[in-house]
Amino acid sequence: MRRSLLALGACFGLSLAVASQVQAQQQFSFKDWAVGCDNTRHCDVVGYQAEDAEPAVSLWLGRDGGGSAPLQAKLSAMSADDTGLLTIRVGDVVISGIQEDLTAAQIARLLPAMKKADAAQVSDGKHQWLLSLAGLNAALLKIDDLQGRIGTVTALARPGDKPASTVPAALPAPQLRAAPVPRPRASDAALLPQLLKAIPLGDCSDDLNTDSFSEVHRLSATQLLVLRECGRGAYQSSFTLWRVNDRKPYAPVQLKLPAASGQPRDEILNPSFDNGVLGSFGKGRGIGDCGSFHRWLWTAEGFQLLEASDGPMCRGMPGGGYTLRLWTAKK
């Protein structure tokens, strides 16, 4: 096999974005908490139980940019059977009857206590969880910094006397316009073996001909998208993307996806394509409790990033639990 797949199992975030935008995604971790901010100045904070602890529990805090944006919170816990309404206790503060979302009043009571504690106890009457608060204060300070709140009355970690009006406003999400994608033809799938022979092997593995997961999809009346399996690991595969003609000469052109880093990506993991939207979920490990999610929209200018998020820590929550939003656009 020509391509090494050692990196396919790492918990990493695909920091894909449109490079021309004003603000790209930013992502950080602080002990048992992670922070992510997207291109609109929206920020998420996610915390879990301590590493190697069980069972899995997660608290998400999210806030848009701008001085008037409220703080939102969600609480989730995993168990082998059905989980009932949750109660969270931090010191003398007890909040009960939580289905998932916390109210503004509950957040206002809970957050000051959390900032002074090492852990929060979560229960549904049958099960017990311990939410780690290690790293929470650093995470709150980071989103204050990234959203321009430090020293203002809206800050979560380091408030001051500056008015809310001094907080930078949220940035608009880019507006994308989908290109029409025709229905597939019965003959498209039959073309795949010929198309794969026409596509250069490049750095891809040369031993994936048997049971290949490569796919073909229609982009227009005359062109197709080929998702060519390029490398295979224990629980996921990487793919290159090619635009080809649906008849000879196939004239394959490799597609690259724009990235905020300035380094366009020419491979994605575990792709899907439906109604003009290309998706990818890169698992951080086999059970899929962490990883990166992306969706691109097919437009007249090619694929443009529609959304990106990351399940940052491998702590037993399906898909990483509450994900960090790293990019958003409108269609």
Contacts in CASP RR format, 6 or more apart in sequence:
PFRMAT RR
TARGET T0000
AUTHOR 0000-0000-0000
METHOD contacts of the structure
MODEL  1
MRRSLLALGACFGLSLAVASQVQAQQQFSFKDWAVGCDNTRHCDVVGYQA
EDAEPAVSLWLGRDGGGSAPLQAKLSAMSADDTGLLTIRVGDVVISGIQE
DLTAAQIARLLPAMKKADAAQVSDGKHQWLLSLAGLNAALLKIDDLQGRI
GTVTALARPGDKPASTVPAALPAPQLRAAPVPRPRASDAALLPQLLKAIP
LGDCSDDLNTDSFSEVHRLSATQLLVLRECGRGAYQSSFTLWRVNDRKPY
APVQLKLPAASGQPRDEILNPSFDNGVLGSFGKGRGIGDCGSFHRWLWTA
EGFQLLEASDGPMCRGMPGGGYTLRLWTAKK
1 205 0 8 1.000
1 206 0 8 1.000
1 207 0 8 1.000
1 231 0 8 1.000
2 203 0 8 1.000
2 204 0 8 1.000
2 205 0 8 1.000
2 206 0 8 1.000
3 203 0 8 1.000
3 204 0 8 1.000
3 205 0 8 1.000
3 230 0 8 1.000
3 231 0 8 1.000
3 238 0 8 1.000
5 231 0 8 1.000
5 232 0 8 1.000
5 233 0 8 1.000
5 238 0 8 1.000
8 233 0 8 1.000
8 236 0 8 1.000
8 238 0 8 1.000
8 269 0 8 1.000
9 233 0 8 1.000
9 234 0 8 1.000
9 235 0 8 1.000
9 236 0 8 1.000
9 283 0 8 1.000
9 284 0 8 1.000
9 285 0 8 1.000
9 286 0 8 1.000
10 284 0 8 1.000
11 284 0 8 1.000
11 285 0 8 1.000
11 290 0 8 1.000
11 291 0 8 1.000
11 312 0 8 1.000
11 313 0 8 1.000
11 314 0 8 1.000
12 284 0 8 1.000
12 291 0 8 1.000
12 292 0 8 1.000
13 27 0 8 1.000
13 291 0 8 1.000
13 292 0 8 1.000
13 310 0 8 1.000
13 312 0 8 1.000
13 326 0 8 1.000
14 265 0 8 1.000
14 268 0 8 1.000
14 280 0 8 1.000
14 282 0 8 1.000
14 292 0 8 1.000
14 294 0 8 1.000
14 308 0 8 1.000
14 310 0 8 1.000
15 24 0 8 1.000
15 25 0 8 1.000
15 27 0 8 1.000
15 259 0 8 1.000
15 260 0 8 1.000
15 261 0 8 1.000
15 308 0 8 1.000
15 326 0 8 1.000
16 257 0 8 1.000
16 258 0 8 1.000
16 259 0 8 1.000
16 260 0 8 1.000
16 265 0 8 1.000
16 294 0 8 1.000
16 305 0 8 1.000
16 308 0 8 1.000
16 327 0 8 1.000
17 24 0 8 1.000
17 25 0 8 1.000
17 39 0 8 1.000
17 258 0 8 1.000
17 259 0 8 1.000
17 260 0 8 1.000
17 305 0 8 1.000
17 308 0 8 1.000
17 326 0 8 1.000
17 327 0 8 1.000
18 39 0 8 1.000
18 174 0 8 1.000
18 258 0 8 1.000
18 260 0 8 1.000
18 304 0 8 1.000
18 305 0 8 1.000
18 329 0 8 1.000
19 258 0 8 1.000
19 259 0 8 1.000
19 260 0 8 1.000
19 261 0 8 1.000
19 262 0 8 1.000
21 39 0 8 1.000
21 174 0 8 1.000
21 260 0 8 1.000
22 39 0 8 1.000
22 171 0 8 1.000
23 37 0 8 1.000
23 39 0 8 1.000
23 40 0 8 1.000
23 41 0 8 1.000
23 171 0 8 1.000
24 39 0 8 1.000
24 260 0 8 1.000
24 261 0 8 1.000
24 327 0 8 1.000
25 36 0 8 1.000
25 37 0 8 1.000
25 38 0 8 1.000
25 39 0 8 1.000
25 260 0 8 1.000
25 308 0 8 1.000
25 326 0 8 1.000
25 327 0 8 1.000
26 35 0 8 1.000
26 36 0 8 1.000
26 37 0 8 1.000
26 146 0 8 1.000
27 34 0 8 1.000
27 35 0 8 1.000
27 36 0 8 1.000
27 37 0 8 1.000
27 310 0 8 1.000
27 312 0 8 1.000
27 324 0 8 1.000
27 326 0 8 1.000
28 34 0 8 1.000
28 35 0 8 1.000
28 36 0 8 1.000
28 139 0 8 1.000
28 142 0 8 1.000
29 35 0 8 1.000
29 312 0 8 1.000
29 313 0 8 1.000
30 135 0 8 1.000
30 136 0 8 1.000
30 138 0 8 1.000
30 139 0 8 1.000
30 142 0 8 1.000
31 132 0 8 1.000
31 134 0 8 1.000
31 135 0 8 1.000
31 138 0 8 1.000
32 47 0 8 1.000
32 48 0 8 1.000
32 49 0 8 1.000
32 50 0 8 1.000
32 51 0 8 1.000
32 132 0 8 1.000
32 133 0 8 1.000
32 134 0 8 1.000
32 135 0 8 1.000
32 313 0 8 1.000
33 45 0 8 1.000
33 46 0 8 1.000
33 47 0 8 1.000
33 48 0 8 1.000
33 134 0 8 1.000
33 135 0 8 1.000
33 136 0 8 1.000
33 138 0 8 1.000
33 139 0 8 1.000
34 45 0 8 1.000
34 46 0 8 1.000
34 47 0 8 1.000
34 139 0 8 1.000
34 311 0 8 1.000
34 312 0 8 1.000
34 313 0 8 1.000
34 324 0 8 1.000
35 43 0 8 1.000
35 44 0 8 1.000
35 45 0 8 1.000
35 139 0 8 1.000
35 142 0 8 1.000
35 143 0 8 1.000
35 146 0 8 1.000
35 324 0 8 1.000
36 43 0 8 1.000
36 44 0 8 1.000
36 45 0 8 1.000
36 143 0 8 1.000
36 310 0 8 1.000
36 324 0 8 1.000
36 325 0 8 1.000
36 326 0 8 1.000
37 43 0 8 1.000
37 44 0 8 1.000
37 143 0 8 1.000
37 146 0 8 1.000
37 147 0 8 1.000
37 326 0 8 1.000
38 308 0 8 1.000
38 325 0 8 1.000
38 326 0 8 1.000
38 327 0 8 1.000
38 328 0 8 1.000
39 171 0 8 1.000
39 173 0 8 1.000
39 174 0 8 1.000
39 260 0 8 1.000
39 327 0 8 1.000
39 328 0 8 1.000
40 64 0 8 1.000
40 65 0 8 1.000
40 170 0 8 1.000
40 171 0 8 1.000
40 172 0 8 1.000
40 173 0 8 1.000
40 328 0 8 1.000
41 64 0 8 1.000
41 65 0 8 1.000
41 66 0 8 1.000
41 146 0 8 1.000
41 147 0 8 1.000
41 168 0 8 1.000
41 169 0 8 1.000
41 170 0 8 1.000
41 171 0 8 1.000
42 62 0 8 1.000
42 63 0 8 1.000
42 64 0 8 1.000
42 65 0 8 1.000
42 170 0 8 1.000
42 325 0 8 1.000
42 328 0 8 1.000
43 62 0 8 1.000
43 63 0 8 1.000
43 65 0 8 1.000
43 143 0 8 1.000
43 146 0 8 1.000
43 147 0 8 1.000
44 60 0 8 1.000
44 61 0 8 1.000
44 62 0 8 1.000
44 322 0 8 1.000
44 323 0 8 1.000
44 324 0 8 1.000
44 325 0 8 1.000
45 60 0 8 1.000
45 61 0 8 1.000
45 62 0 8 1.000
45 136 0 8 1.000
45 139 0 8 1.000
45 140 0 8 1.000
45 143 0 8 1.000
46 58 0 8 1.000
46 59 0 8 1.000
46 60 0 8 1.000
46 61 0 8 1.000
46 311 0 8 1.000
46 312 0 8 1.000
46 313 0 8 1.000
46 321 0 8 1.000
46 322 0 8 1.000
46 323 0 8 1.000
46 324 0 8 1.000
47 58 0 8 1.000
47 59 0 8 1.000
47 60 0 8 1.000
47 131 0 8 1.000
47 132 0 8 1.000
47 136 0 8 1.000
47 139 0 8 1.000
47 313 0 8 1.000
48 56 0 8 1.000
48 57 0 8 1.000
48 58 0 8 1.000
48 131 0 8 1.000
48 132 0 8 1.000
48 313 0 8 1.000
48 315 0 8 1.000
48 317 0 8 1.000
49 55 0 8 1.000
49 56 0 8 1.000
49 57 0 8 1.000
49 129 0 8 1.000
49 130 0 8 1.000
49 131 0 8 1.000
49 132 0 8 1.000
49 315 0 8 1.000
50 130 0 8 1.000
50 132 0 8 1.000
50 134 0 8 1.000
51 313 0 8 1.000
51 315 0 8 1.000
53 130 0 8 1.000
53 132 0 8 1.000
55 77 0 8 1.000
55 78 0 8 1.000
55 79 0 8 1.000
55 127 0 8 1.000
55 129 0 8 1.000
56 77 0 8 1.000
56 78 0 8 1.000
56 129 0 8 1.000
56 289 0 8 1.000
56 315 0 8 1.000
56 316 0 8 1.000
56 317 0 8 1.000
57 75 0 8 1.000
57 76 0 8 1.000
57 77 0 8 1.000
57 78 0 8 1.000
57 122 0 8 1.000
57 129 0 8 1.000
57 130 0 8 1.000
57 131 0 8 1.000
58 75 0 8 1.000
58 76 0 8 1.000
58 77 0 8 1.000
58 131 0 8 1.000
58 315 0 8 1.000
58 317 0 8 1.000
58 321 0 8 1.000
58 322 0 8 1.000
59 73 0 8 1.000
59 74 0 8 1.000
59 75 0 8 1.000
59 76 0 8 1.000
59 120 0 8 1.000
59 131 0 8 1.000
60 73 0 8 1.000
60 74 0 8 1.000
60 75 0 8 1.000
60 76 0 8 1.000
60 322 0 8 1.000
61 71 0 8 1.000
61 72 0 8 1.000
61 73 0 8 1.000
61 140 0 8 1.000
62 71 0 8 1.000
62 72 0 8 1.000
62 73 0 8 1.000
63 69 0 8 1.000
63 70 0 8 1.000
63 71 0 8 1.000
63 72 0 8 1.000
63 143 0 8 1.000
63 147 0 8 1.000
64 170 0 8 1.000
65 147 0 8 1.000
65 167 0 8 1.000
65 168 0 8 1.000
65 169 0 8 1.000
65 170 0 8 1.000
66 147 0 8 1.000
66 154 0 8 1.000
66 164 0 8 1.000
66 167 0 8 1.000
66 168 0 8 1.000
66 169 0 8 1.000
66 170 0 8 1.000
67 149 0 8 1.000
67 152 0 8 1.000
67 154 0 8 1.000
67 164 0 8 1.000
67 165 0 8 1.000
67 167 0 8 1.000
67 169 0 8 1.000
68 164 0 8 1.000
69 170 0 8 1.000
70 104 0 8 1.000
71 104 0 8 1.000
71 107 0 8 1.000
71 111 0 8 1.000
71 156 0 8 1.000
72 101 0 8 1.000
72 102 0 8 1.000
72 107 0 8 1.000
73 101 0 8 1.000
73 102 0 8 1.000
73 106 0 8 1.000
73 107 0 8 1.000
73 110 0 8 1.000
74 100 0 8 1.000
74 101 0 8 1.000
74 102 0 8 1.000
74 322 0 8 1.000
75 86 0 8 1.000
75 88 0 8 1.000
75 98 0 8 1.000
75 100 0 8 1.000
75 102 0 8 1.000
75 122 0 8 1.000
76 100 0 8 1.000
76 317 0 8 1.000
76 321 0 8 1.000
76 322 0 8 1.000
77 83 0 8 1.000
77 86 0 8 1.000
77 122 0 8 1.000
77 124 0 8 1.000
77 127 0 8 1.000
77 129 0 8 1.000
78 316 0 8 1.000
78 317 0 8 1.000
78 318 0 8 1.000
79 124 0 8 1.000
79 126 0 8 1.000
79 127 0 8 1.000
83 124 0 8 1.000
83 127 0 8 1.000
84 124 0 8 1.000
84 125 0 8 1.000
84 126 0 8 1.000
85 96 0 8 1.000
85 97 0 8 1.000
85 98 0 8 1.000
85 99 0 8 1.000
85 124 0 8 1.000
86 96 0 8 1.000
86 97 0 8 1.000
86 98 0 8 1.000
86 99 0 8 1.000
86 122 0 8 1.000
86 123 0 8 1.000
86 124 0 8 1.000
87 94 0 8 1.000
87 95 0 8 1.000
87 96 0 8 1.000
87 97 0 8 1.000
87 98 0 8 1.000
87 122 0 8 1.000
87 123 0 8 1.000
87 124 0 8 1.000
87 125 0 8 1.000
88 94 0 8 1.000
88 95 0 8 1.000
88 98 0 8 1.000
88 110 0 8 1.000
88 120 0 8 1.000
88 121 0 8 1.000
88 122 0 8 1.000
88 131 0 8 1.000
89 95 0 8 1.000
89 120 0 8 1.000
89 121 0 8 1.000
89 122 0 8 1.000
89 123 0 8 1.000
90 110 0 8 1.000
90 113 0 8 1.000
90 114 0 8 1.000
90 117 0 8 1.000
90 120 0 8 1.000
90 121 0 8 1.000
90 133 0 8 1.000
91 113 0 8 1.000
91 117 0 8 1.000
92 113 0 8 1.000
93 109 0 8 1.000
93 110 0 8 1.000
93 113 0 8 1.000
95 102 0 8 1.000
95 106 0 8 1.000
95 109 0 8 1.000
95 110 0 8 1.000
98 106 0 8 1.000
102 110 0 8 1.000
111 156 0 8 1.000
114 120 0 8 1.000
114 133 0 8 1.000
114 136 0 8 1.000
115 136 0 8 1.000
115 137 0 8 1.000
115 140 0 8 1.000
115 157 0 8 1.000
117 133 0 8 1.000
118 132 0 8 1.000
118 133 0 8 1.000
118 134 0 8 1.000
119 130 0 8 1.000
119 131 0 8 1.000
119 132 0 8 1.000
119 133 0 8 1.000
120 130 0 8 1.000
120 131 0 8 1.000
120 133 0 8 1.000
121 128 0 8 1.000
121 129 0 8 1.000
121 130 0 8 1.000
121 131 0 8 1.000
122 128 0 8 1.000
122 129 0 8 1.000
122 130 0 8 1.000
122 131 0 8 1.000
123 129 0 8 1.000
137 157 0 8 1.000
140 156 0 8 1.000
140 157 0 8 1.000
141 150 0 8 1.000
141 156 0 8 1.000
141 157 0 8 1.000
141 158 0 8 1.000
143 149 0 8 1.000
143 156 0 8 1.000
144 150 0 8 1.000
144 155 0 8 1.000
144 156 0 8 1.000
144 157 0 8 1.000
144 158 0 8 1.000
147 167 0 8 1.000
147 168 0 8 1.000
148 167 0 8 1.000
148 168 0 8 1.000
149 155 0 8 1.000
149 156 0 8 1.000
149 167 0 8 1.000
150 157 0 8 1.000
150 158 0 8 1.000
151 158 0 8 1.000
151 159 0 8 1.000
151 160 0 8 1.000
151 161 0 8 1.000
151 162 0 8 1.000
152 159 0 8 1.000
152 160 0 8 1.000
152 162 0 8 1.000
152 163 0 8 1.000
152 164 0 8 1.000
152 166 0 8 1.000
152 167 0 8 1.000
153 159 0 8 1.000
153 160 0 8 1.000
153 161 0 8 1.000
153 162 0 8 1.000
153 163 0 8 1.000
153 164 0 8 1.000
154 164 0 8 1.000
154 167 0 8 1.000
173 328 0 8 1.000
173 329 0 8 1.000
173 330 0 8 1.000
174 304 0 8 1.000
174 329 0 8 1.000
174 330 0 8 1.000
175 329 0 8 1.000
175 330 0 8 1.000
175 331 0 8 1.000
176 297 0 8 1.000
176 299 0 8 1.000
176 304 0 8 1.000
176 306 0 8 1.000
176 329 0 8 1.000
176 330 0 8 1.000
176 331 0 8 1.000
177 299 0 8 1.000
177 300 0 8 1.000
177 331 0 8 1.000
178 276 0 8 1.000
178 297 0 8 1.000
178 298 0 8 1.000
178 299 0 8 1.000
178 331 0 8 1.000
179 220 0 8 1.000
179 276 0 8 1.000
179 298 0 8 1.000
179 299 0 8 1.000
179 300 0 8 1.000
179 302 0 8 1.000
181 218 0 8 1.000
181 219 0 8 1.000
181 220 0 8 1.000
181 275 0 8 1.000
181 276 0 8 1.000
181 298 0 8 1.000
182 218 0 8 1.000
182 220 0 8 1.000
182 221 0 8 1.000
183 218 0 8 1.000
184 217 0 8 1.000
184 218 0 8 1.000
185 218 0 8 1.000
188 216 0 8 1.000
188 217 0 8 1.000
188 218 0 8 1.000
188 224 0 8 1.000
188 246 0 8 1.000
189 216 0 8 1.000
191 216 0 8 1.000
191 224 0 8 1.000
191 246 0 8 1.000
192 214 0 8 1.000
192 215 0 8 1.000
192 216 0 8 1.000
192 226 0 8 1.000
194 250 0 8 1.000
195 216 0 8 1.000
195 224 0 8 1.000
195 226 0 8 1.000
195 242 0 8 1.000
195 244 0 8 1.000
195 250 0 8 1.000
195 252 0 8 1.000
196 212 0 8 1.000
196 214 0 8 1.000
196 226 0 8 1.000
196 228 0 8 1.000
198 244 0 8 1.000
198 250 0 8 1.000
198 252 0 8 1.000
199 226 0 8 1.000
199 228 0 8 1.000
199 240 0 8 1.000
199 242 0 8 1.000
199 244 0 8 1.000
199 252 0 8 1.000
200 252 0 8 1.000
203 230 0 8 1.000
204 228 0 8 1.000
204 229 0 8 1.000
204 230 0 8 1.000
204 231 0 8 1.000
204 240 0 8 1.000
205 230 0 8 1.000
205 231 0 8 1.000
205 232 0 8 1.000
208 229 0 8 1.000
208 230 0 8 1.000
208 231 0 8 1.000
208 232 0 8 1.000
212 229 0 8 1.000
213 229 0 8 1.000
213 237 0 8 1.000
213 239 0 8 1.000
214 226 0 8 1.000
214 227 0 8 1.000
214 228 0 8 1.000
214 229 0 8 1.000
214 239 0 8 1.000
215 226 0 8 1.000
215 227 0 8 1.000
215 271 0 8 1.000
215 273 0 8 1.000
216 224 0 8 1.000
216 225 0 8 1.000
216 226 0 8 1.000
216 227 0 8 1.000
217 224 0 8 1.000
217 225 0 8 1.000
217 227 0 8 1.000
217 273 0 8 1.000
218 224 0 8 1.000
218 225 0 8 1.000
218 246 0 8 1.000
219 225 0 8 1.000
219 243 0 8 1.000
219 298 0 8 1.000
222 245 0 8 1.000
222 246 0 8 1.000
222 247 0 8 1.000
223 243 0 8 1.000
223 244 0 8 1.000
223 245 0 8 1.000
223 246 0 8 1.000
224 243 0 8 1.000
224 244 0 8 1.000
224 245 0 8 1.000
224 246 0 8 1.000
225 241 0 8 1.000
225 242 0 8 1.000
225 243 0 8 1.000
225 244 0 8 1.000
225 255 0 8 1.000
225 273 0 8 1.000
225 278 0 8 1.000
226 241 0 8 1.000
226 242 0 8 1.000
226 243 0 8 1.000
226 244 0 8 1.000
226 252 0 8 1.000
227 239 0 8 1.000
227 240 0 8 1.000
227 241 0 8 1.000
227 271 0 8 1.000
227 273 0 8 1.000
228 239 0 8 1.000
228 240 0 8 1.000
228 241 0 8 1.000
228 242 0 8 1.000
229 237 0 8 1.000
229 238 0 8 1.000
229 239 0 8 1.000
230 237 0 8 1.000
230 238 0 8 1.000
230 239 0 8 1.000
230 240 0 8 1.000
230 267 0 8 1.000
231 237 0 8 1.000
231 238 0 8 1.000
232 238 0 8 1.000
234 286 0 8 1.000
235 283 0 8 1.000
235 285 0 8 1.000
235 286 0 8 1.000
236 269 0 8 1.000
236 270 0 8 1.000
236 282 0 8 1.000
236 283 0 8 1.000
236 286 0 8 1.000
237 269 0 8 1.000
237 270 0 8 1.000
238 267 0 8 1.000
238 268 0 8 1.000
238 269 0 8 1.000
239 267 0 8 1.000
239 268 0 8 1.000
239 269 0 8 1.000
239 271 0 8 1.000
240 254 0 8 1.000
240 266 0 8 1.000
240 267 0 8 1.000
241 254 0 8 1.000
241 255 0 8 1.000
241 256 0 8 1.000
241 257 0 8 1.000
241 266 0 8 1.000
241 268 0 8 1.000
241 271 0 8 1.000
241 278 0 8 1.000
241 303 0 8 1.000
242 252 0 8 1.000
242 253 0 8 1.000
242 254 0 8 1.000
242 255 0 8 1.000
243 252 0 8 1.000
243 253 0 8 1.000
243 255 0 8 1.000
244 250 0 8 1.000
244 251 0 8 1.000
244 252 0 8 1.000
244 253 0 8 1.000
245 251 0 8 1.000
254 266 0 8 1.000
255 266 0 8 1.000
255 302 0 8 1.000
255 303 0 8 1.000
256 264 0 8 1.000
256 265 0 8 1.000
256 266 0 8 1.000
257 264 0 8 1.000
257 265 0 8 1.000
257 266 0 8 1.000
257 268 0 8 1.000
257 296 0 8 1.000
257 303 0 8 1.000
257 305 0 8 1.000
258 264 0 8 1.000
258 303 0 8 1.000
258 304 0 8 1.000
258 305 0 8 1.000
259 265 0 8 1.000
260 327 0 8 1.000
268 278 0 8 1.000
268 279 0 8 1.000
268 280 0 8 1.000
268 294 0 8 1.000
269 280 0 8 1.000
269 281 0 8 1.000
269 282 0 8 1.000
269 283 0 8 1.000
270 280 0 8 1.000
270 281 0 8 1.000
270 282 0 8 1.000
270 283 0 8 1.000
271 278 0 8 1.000
271 279 0 8 1.000
271 280 0 8 1.000
272 278 0 8 1.000
272 279 0 8 1.000
272 280 0 8 1.000
273 279 0 8 1.000
276 297 0 8 1.000
276 298 0 8 1.000
277 295 0 8 1.000
277 296 0 8 1.000
277 297 0 8 1.000
277 298 0 8 1.000
277 306 0 8 1.000
278 295 0 8 1.000
278 296 0 8 1.000
278 297 0 8 1.000
278 298 0 8 1.000
278 303 0 8 1.000
279 293 0 8 1.000
279 294 0 8 1.000
279 295 0 8 1.000
279 296 0 8 1.000
280 292 0 8 1.000
280 293 0 8 1.000
280 294 0 8 1.000
280 295 0 8 1.000
281 291 0 8 1.000
281 292 0 8 1.000
281 293 0 8 1.000
282 291 0 8 1.000
282 292 0 8 1.000
282 293 0 8 1.000
283 290 0 8 1.000
283 291 0 8 1.000
284 290 0 8 1.000
284 291 0 8 1.000
284 314 0 8 1.000
285 314 0 8 1.000
287 316 0 8 1.000
288 318 0 8 1.000
288 319 0 8 1.000
288 320 0 8 1.000
289 314 0 8 1.000
289 315 0 8 1.000
289 316 0 8 1.000
289 317 0 8 1.000
289 318 0 8 1.000
289 319 0 8 1.000
289 320 0 8 1.000
289 321 0 8 1.000
290 311 0 8 1.000
290 312 0 8 1.000
290 313 0 8 1.000
290 314 0 8 1.000
290 315 0 8 1.000
290 319 0 8 1.000
290 320 0 8 1.000
291 310 0 8 1.000
291 311 0 8 1.000
291 312 0 8 1.000
291 319 0 8 1.000
291 320 0 8 1.000
292 308 0 8 1.000
292 309 0 8 1.000
292 310 0 8 1.000
292 311 0 8 1.000
293 307 0 8 1.000
293 308 0 8 1.000
293 309 0 8 1.000
293 310 0 8 1.000
293 311 0 8 1.000
293 323 0 8 1.000
294 305 0 8 1.000
294 307 0 8 1.000
294 308 0 8 1.000
295 305 0 8 1.000
295 306 0 8 1.000
295 307 0 8 1.000
295 308 0 8 1.000
296 303 0 8 1.000
296 304 0 8 1.000
296 305 0 8 1.000
296 306 0 8 1.000
297 303 0 8 1.000
297 304 0 8 1.000
297 306 0 8 1.000
297 329 0 8 1.000
297 331 0 8 1.000
304 329 0 8 1.000
305 327 0 8 1.000
305 329 0 8 1.000
306 329 0 8 1.000
306 331 0 8 1.000
307 325 0 8 1.000
307 327 0 8 1.000
307 328 0 8 1.000
307 329 0 8 1.000
308 325 0 8 1.000
308 326 0 8 1.000
308 327 0 8 1.000
309 323 0 8 1.000
309 324 0 8 1.000
309 325 0 8 1.000
309 326 0 8 1.000
309 327 0 8 1.000
310 323 0 8 1.000
310 324 0 8 1.000
310 326 0 8 1.000
311 319 0 8 1.000
311 320 0 8 1.000
311 321 0 8 1.000
311 322 0 8 1.000
311 323 0 8 1.000
311 324 0 8 1.000
312 320 0 8 1.000
312 323 0 8 1.000
312 324 0 8 1.000
313 320 0 8 1.000
314 320 0 8 1.000
END
